Amino acid sequence: MADQLEQIAELSRGGRSARNRLVHGDNLAVLDTIAADLIGAVRCIYIDPPYNNGERYEHYEDRQSHDAWLAGMRASLASLAPLLSEDGSLWISIDDNQVHYLKVLADEVLGRERFVTTIAWEHRTTRENRKVFSNNHEYLLVYAQDPASFKATRNPIALSAEILARYRNPDDDPRGPWQSVSLTAQSGHGTPSQFYDVVAPNGRRHRPPKGRCWIYNEVRMRAAIAAGDVWFGADGNGVPRLKRHLSDAPAGMTPPTLWTADFAGTSGQAKRELLKLFPAERVFDTPKPEQLIARVLEIATNPGDLVLDSFLGSGTTAAVAHKMGREWIGIECGDHAVTHCAARLAKVVEGEAGGVSGELGWEGGGGFRFERLAGSLARAA
């Protein structure tokens, strides 16, 4: 079926051997053409489908009947599901207008047992005073081919500045910065060996508070004190607390389900990113910020993994995947497959410095094939 795809050399970068693919054509038709080669091969699918919110946009019209929109989403999800690897995940952006209907539909098509979570994303920080409520968030529905495999292999997010600030080194411990945590637990779960006086190096005696017991027995507590793992405060008279060093801390944190603007960017930020890239073009109306997609790929993928977006829009998923060293396939049917996606990705290959480029140290490289589905009404300009 691959011969149904025609490569457009003047819109490609890196020659025919480039592994990344930007395909211009109807997403269902393209998926039907390439699916046989992708079954079980895609680590992360991210889609930002039309929200069916009744709006007219510059590059597409987002107004279908409810039934037609559901039928289209059903077909898309059914086509995408078999492509996921065992530890792969599917992320769907959506807003309040259709999120609950989409959740029920996705449960039916993908399997309710494959649902992982719903993420709330703060897509705007300004107040929207024209409506009954200022709608400041959208959603990402997350599904996994096998939730247990996804849980075992998904990546943590980096420790935040707030958490890192908790680690200090007031006693010049050679093991580096640390934070202190409680050395007591509820007494109802304790054994007799956990009730005793702790003797500090200065001779002061400490008993656990009422209803609490020490987490260690006396022998282990003495060993921890001797090893310098117990902190008694700067003057030596403080309540004993356990030192936990940053060097022994997990490499990252469990991802949250509330993604603030600081964590994942905003829609306004996404538009500003595109305006810098294409100052002479009409800005794409509903882009996603590179920071948002980077968070998805940071959690769901590793370098070299394959990422797919069958509603590529302005090309953000492909741009971020490229910068992060992932392989990618992007599918888009509109003319902006040329005017925005291909042009944007050419700039990425050349080393454009916008979006998450600085954070990632992106300086350019790689390539992609621009392909068109034979017989499609879509035509490269």
C-alpha positions as CSV (number, residue, x, y, z in Angstrom):
1,M,0.0,0.0,0.0
2,A,3.0,2.3,0.4
3,D,3.0,2.9,-3.4
4,Q,-0.2,4.9,-2.9
5,L,1.9,7.6,-1.2
6,E,3.7,10.0,-3.6
7,Q,6.7,11.8,-2.2
8,I,7.0,15.5,-3.0
9,A,10.7,16.1,-3.2
10,E,10.6,19.9,-3.1
11,L,8.7,19.8,0.3
12,S,10.8,17.1,1.8
13,R,14.1,17.5,3.7
14,G,16.8,14.8,4.0
15,G,16.0,12.7,0.9
16,R,14.0,9.5,0.5
17,S,15.8,7.8,3.3
18,A,14.3,10.3,6.0
19,R,12.3,8.2,8.5
20,N,10.0,11.0,9.6
21,R,6.9,11.4,7.5
22,L,4.5,14.3,6.9
23,V,1.5,13.0,4.9
24,H,-1.0,15.2,3.1
25,G,-4.4,13.6,2.8
26,D,-7.5,12.5,4.6
27,N,-6.5,11.0,7.9
28,L,-8.6,7.9,7.8
29,A,-7.6,7.1,4.2
30,V,-3.9,7.7,5.1
31,L,-4.2,5.5,8.2
32,D,-5.8,2.8,6.1
33,T,-2.9,3.0,3.7
34,I,0.0,2.8,6.2
35,A,-1.6,0.8,9.1
36,A,-0.2,-2.6,8.1
37,D,3.3,-1.4,8.6
38,L,2.6,0.3,12.0
39,I,0.6,-2.3,14.0
40,G,2.0,-2.4,17.5
41,A,4.8,0.0,16.5
42,V,3.7,3.4,17.8
43,R,4.8,4.4,21.3
44,C,2.7,7.5,21.6
45,I,-0.3,8.8,19.6
46,Y,-1.3,12.4,20.3
47,I,-4.4,13.9,18.6
48,D,-6.0,17.3,18.7
49,P,-9.2,16.7,16.8
50,P,-11.8,19.3,16.0
51,Y,-13.7,20.1,19.2
52,N,-17.0,20.5,17.4
53,N,-17.6,23.8,19.2
54,G,-19.6,25.4,16.4
55,E,-16.8,27.9,15.5
56,R,-15.6,28.9,12.0
57,Y,-11.8,29.1,11.9
58,E,-9.4,30.3,9.2
59,H,-8.1,26.9,8.3
60,Y,-11.1,24.7,9.1
61,E,-14.7,24.7,10.1
62,D,-15.5,23.1,13.5
63,R,-19.2,22.6,13.2
64,Q,-20.7,19.2,12.5
65,S,-23.8,17.5,13.8
66,H,-23.1,15.8,17.1
67,D,-23.8,12.4,15.6
68,A,-21.4,13.0,12.7
69,W,-18.7,14.2,15.0
70,L,-19.0,11.1,17.1
71,A,-19.0,8.9,14.1
72,G,-15.8,10.5,12.8
73,M,-14.1,10.1,16.2
74,R,-15.2,6.5,16.5
75,A,-13.6,5.7,13.1
76,S,-10.4,7.6,14.0
77,L,-10.0,5.8,17.4
78,A,-10.8,2.4,15.8
79,S,-8.0,3.0,13.2
80,L,-5.5,4.3,15.8
81,A,-5.9,1.7,18.5
82,P,-4.1,-1.3,16.8
83,L,-1.1,0.9,16.1
84,L,-0.1,1.3,19.8
85,S,2.8,-0.7,21.2
86,E,2.2,-2.8,24.3
87,D,3.4,0.1,26.5
88,G,2.0,2.7,24.2
89,S,-0.4,5.5,25.0
90,L,-3.0,7.6,23.3
91,W,-3.6,11.2,24.3
92,I,-6.6,13.2,23.1
93,S,-7.0,17.0,23.5
94,I,-10.6,18.1,23.9
95,D,-12.6,20.8,25.7
96,D,-15.7,20.9,27.9
97,N,-18.1,20.8,25.0
98,Q,-17.5,17.2,24.1
99,V,-15.2,15.7,26.7
100,H,-17.8,13.6,28.4
101,Y,-19.3,12.2,25.2
102,L,-15.8,11.5,24.0
103,K,-14.9,9.7,27.2
104,V,-17.8,7.4,26.9
105,L,-17.1,6.8,23.2
106,A,-13.4,6.1,23.8
107,D,-14.3,3.7,26.6
108,E,-16.5,1.8,24.2
109,V,-14.0,1.7,21.3
110,L,-10.7,1.4,23.2
111,G,-12.0,-0.5,26.3
112,R,-12.8,1.1,29.6
113,E,-10.0,-0.8,31.2
114,R,-7.5,1.0,29.1
115,F,-8.4,4.4,30.5
116,V,-5.6,5.9,32.5
117,T,-6.6,9.5,33.5
118,T,-8.0,12.8,32.6
119,I,-5.6,15.8,32.7
120,A,-6.9,19.3,33.1
121,W,-4.7,21.8,31.3
122,E,-4.8,25.5,32.1
123,H,-4.8,26.7,28.5
124,R,-5.4,30.4,29.4
125,T,-4.5,32.6,32.3
126,T,-6.6,35.7,31.3
127,R,-10.2,36.1,32.4
128,E,-12.9,35.5,29.8
129,N,-15.7,38.0,30.8
130,R,-18.1,37.5,27.9
131,K,-19.4,34.2,29.2
132,V,-21.2,32.9,32.3
133,F,-17.9,31.3,33.5
134,S,-14.4,32.1,32.4
135,N,-13.3,28.8,30.8
136,N,-9.6,28.6,31.6
137,H,-8.9,24.9,31.1
138,E,-9.1,22.1,28.5
139,Y,-8.6,18.3,28.9
140,L,-6.4,15.5,27.8
141,L,-7.9,12.0,27.9
142,V,-5.1,9.4,28.3
143,Y,-5.5,5.7,27.3
144,A,-2.9,3.0,27.3
145,Q,-2.7,-0.2,25.2
146,D,-1.8,-2.0,28.4
147,P,-2.1,0.2,31.5
148,A,0.2,-2.0,33.6
149,S,3.0,-1.8,30.9
150,F,2.5,1.9,30.5
151,K,2.8,2.4,34.3
152,A,6.0,0.4,34.4
153,T,7.6,2.2,31.5
154,R,6.3,5.8,31.6
155,N,8.8,8.4,32.6
156,P,8.6,10.6,35.7
157,I,8.8,14.4,35.3
158,A,11.8,16.2,36.5
159,L,11.9,17.4,40.1
160,S,10.4,20.9,40.3
161,A,12.3,23.9,41.5
162,E,10.0,24.0,44.6
163,I,11.0,20.4,45.5
164,L,14.7,21.0,44.8
165,A,14.5,24.0,47.1
166,R,13.7,21.7,50.0
167,Y,17.1,20.1,49.9
168,R,19.8,22.1,51.7
169,N,23.1,21.2,53.5
170,P,23.2,23.2,56.8
171,D,25.7,20.8,58.4
172,D,28.0,20.5,55.4
173,D,27.3,16.8,54.9
174,P,29.8,15.5,52.4
175,R,27.0,13.5,50.8
176,G,25.4,16.8,49.6
177,P,22.0,18.5,50.0
178,W,19.3,16.8,52.0
179,Q,15.8,17.4,53.5
180,S,14.5,16.1,56.8
181,V,11.4,14.0,57.3
182,S,9.6,12.7,60.3
183,L,11.0,9.8,62.3
184,T,7.6,8.8,63.8
185,A,4.6,6.8,62.8
186,Q,1.1,6.2,64.2
187,S,1.5,4.2,67.4
188,G,-1.4,1.8,66.5
189,H,0.9,0.2,63.9
190,G,3.9,0.0,66.2
191,T,5.6,-2.8,68.1
192,P,7.0,-2.6,71.6
193,S,10.5,-2.2,70.1
194,Q,9.5,1.2,68.7
195,F,8.8,2.9,72.0
196,Y,11.9,4.2,73.7
197,D,13.9,7.3,74.4
198,V,16.2,8.6,71.7
199,V,19.4,10.0,73.1
200,A,20.9,12.9,71.1
201,P,24.7,13.4,70.8
202,N,24.4,16.2,73.4
203,G,22.7,13.8,75.8
204,R,19.2,15.2,75.5
205,R,16.4,12.6,75.5
206,H,13.5,12.5,73.1
207,R,10.3,10.5,73.3
208,P,7.8,10.2,70.4
209,P,4.7,12.4,70.7
210,K,1.5,10.9,72.2
211,G,-0.1,8.5,69.7
212,R,3.2,8.1,67.8
213,C,6.1,5.7,67.8
214,W,9.6,5.8,66.2
215,I,9.8,4.3,62.7
216,Y,12.9,2.4,63.7
217,N,13.7,0.1,66.6
218,E,16.4,1.3,69.1
219,V,19.3,-0.6,67.5
220,R,18.6,0.8,64.0
221,M,18.0,4.3,65.4
222,R,21.4,4.3,67.1
223,A,23.0,3.2,63.8
224,A,21.3,6.0,61.9
225,I,22.5,8.5,64.4
226,A,26.1,7.2,64.2
227,A,25.9,7.4,60.4
228,G,24.9,11.0,60.5
229,D,21.5,10.3,59.1
230,V,19.5,11.9,62.0
231,W,19.2,15.7,62.3
232,F,18.7,17.3,65.8
233,G,18.5,20.9,64.6
234,A,21.2,23.5,64.2
235,D,21.6,23.7,68.0
236,G,21.4,19.9,68.6
237,N,18.2,20.2,70.7
238,G,15.6,19.8,68.0
239,V,13.2,16.8,67.6
240,P,15.1,14.1,65.7
241,R,14.3,13.9,62.0
242,L,15.6,11.6,59.3
243,K,17.9,13.1,56.6
244,R,17.1,12.1,53.0
245,H,19.7,13.1,50.5
246,L,19.0,14.4,47.1
247,S,21.5,12.0,45.7
248,D,19.3,9.1,46.9
249,A,16.0,10.7,45.8
250,P,14.1,9.3,42.8
251,A,15.1,10.7,39.5
252,G,11.7,12.5,39.1
253,M,8.2,12.8,40.2
254,T,4.9,11.1,39.4
255,P,3.2,13.3,36.7
256,P,0.3,15.3,38.0
257,T,-3.2,15.5,36.4
258,L,-3.4,19.3,36.8
259,W,-1.1,21.0,34.3
260,T,-0.8,24.7,35.0
261,A,0.2,27.2,32.4
262,D,3.7,27.4,33.9
263,F,4.0,23.6,33.5
264,A,2.6,23.2,30.0
265,G,2.2,26.6,28.3
266,T,-1.0,28.3,27.1
267,S,-2.9,28.7,23.8
268,G,-1.8,32.3,23.7
269,Q,1.8,31.2,23.9
270,A,1.2,28.8,21.1
271,K,-0.1,31.6,18.8
272,R,2.9,33.8,19.7
273,E,5.2,30.9,18.7
274,L,3.6,30.6,15.3
275,L,3.6,34.3,14.7
276,K,7.3,34.4,15.2
277,L,7.7,31.5,12.7
278,F,5.2,32.9,10.1
279,P,4.8,36.6,10.5
280,A,3.3,37.0,7.0
281,E,0.8,34.1,7.3
282,R,-2.6,34.1,8.9
283,V,-2.0,32.5,12.3
284,F,-3.5,29.0,12.9
285,D,-6.5,29.5,15.2
286,T,-6.2,26.6,17.6
287,P,-2.5,25.6,18.0
288,K,-1.1,23.8,21.0
289,P,2.1,25.1,22.6
290,E,5.3,23.2,22.2
291,Q,5.6,23.0,26.0
292,L,2.4,21.0,26.2
293,I,3.4,18.5,23.6
294,A,6.9,18.2,25.2
295,R,5.3,17.3,28.5
296,V,3.3,14.5,26.8
297,L,6.3,13.1,25.0
298,E,8.5,13.5,28.1
299,I,6.2,11.2,30.0
300,A,5.1,8.8,27.3
301,T,8.2,8.3,25.1
302,N,12.0,7.9,24.9
303,P,14.4,9.0,22.2
304,G,14.0,6.9,19.1
305,D,10.3,6.0,19.8
306,L,7.7,6.5,17.1
307,V,5.1,9.3,17.7
308,L,2.0,9.7,15.5
309,D,-0.4,12.6,15.1
310,S,-3.3,12.1,12.6
311,F,-4.7,15.6,13.2
312,L,-1.4,17.5,12.8
313,G,-2.9,21.0,12.5
314,S,-0.1,23.5,12.6
315,G,2.6,20.8,13.0
316,T,3.4,21.2,16.7
317,T,3.6,17.5,17.5
318,A,6.0,16.7,14.7
319,A,8.1,19.8,15.5
320,V,8.5,18.8,19.2
321,A,9.0,15.1,18.5
322,H,11.7,16.0,16.0
323,K,13.5,18.3,18.5
324,M,13.2,15.6,21.2
325,G,14.8,12.9,19.0
326,R,11.7,10.9,18.4
327,E,10.6,9.5,15.1
328,W,7.3,10.8,13.9
329,I,4.4,10.6,11.5
330,G,2.1,13.5,11.0
331,I,-1.1,13.5,8.9
332,E,-3.0,16.6,7.8
333,C,-5.6,17.1,5.1
334,G,-5.8,20.8,4.8
335,D,-3.7,23.2,2.7
336,H,-1.9,24.1,5.9
337,A,-0.1,20.7,5.6
338,V,2.0,22.8,3.1
339,T,1.7,26.3,4.3
340,H,2.3,25.6,8.0
341,C,3.4,22.0,8.6
342,A,6.0,21.5,5.9
343,A,7.3,25.1,6.2
344,R,7.5,24.8,10.0
345,L,9.3,21.5,9.9
346,A,11.8,22.8,7.3
347,K,12.6,25.5,9.8
348,V,13.0,22.9,12.6
349,V,15.5,21.0,10.5
350,E,17.3,24.2,9.9
351,G,17.5,24.8,13.6
352,E,14.8,27.3,14.5
353,A,15.1,28.6,18.1
354,G,11.5,29.0,19.1
355,G,9.3,27.0,21.4
356,V,11.2,24.4,23.4
357,S,14.3,24.7,21.3
358,G,16.3,26.5,23.9
359,E,15.3,24.1,26.7
360,L,16.3,21.1,24.6
361,G,19.5,22.7,23.1
362,W,18.0,22.2,19.6
363,E,20.4,23.3,16.8
364,G,18.8,21.6,13.9
365,G,19.3,18.4,11.9
366,G,17.5,15.3,10.6
367,G,14.9,15.4,7.9
368,F,11.4,14.2,6.8
369,R,9.5,13.1,3.7
370,F,6.5,15.0,2.5
371,E,4.1,12.6,1.0
372,R,0.7,12.9,-0.6
373,L,-2.0,10.2,-0.8
374,A,-2.5,9.3,-4.5
375,G,-5.9,10.2,-5.7
376,S,-6.5,12.5,-2.8
377,L,-8.1,15.9,-3.4
378,A,-5.2,17.4,-1.4
379,R,-2.6,18.9,-3.6
380,A,0.8,20.4,-2.6
381,A,1.1,24.0,-3.5
